[in-house]
Amino acid sequence: MDWNAAHVAFVVAAYAVSFAGLILLATCVLIRDRKLKRQIAALERNKGSKHGRG
């Protein structure tokens, strides 16, 4: 890559935005995964207590 080219700032900015987008996407996936695991655990706890009543 020619670091003296006129468009080098655009290329670096495009890579930075892409990297930030990937980090944001990975963070959203991890947060959603934790949320779903908590919901599954809560449902399994409630299923056990409701099943014992009937």
PyMOL commands that set and color helices and strands:
alter all, ss='L'
color gray80, all
select helices_A, chain A and resi 8-53
alter helices_A, ss='H'
color red, helices_A
deselect
rebuild
show_as cartoon
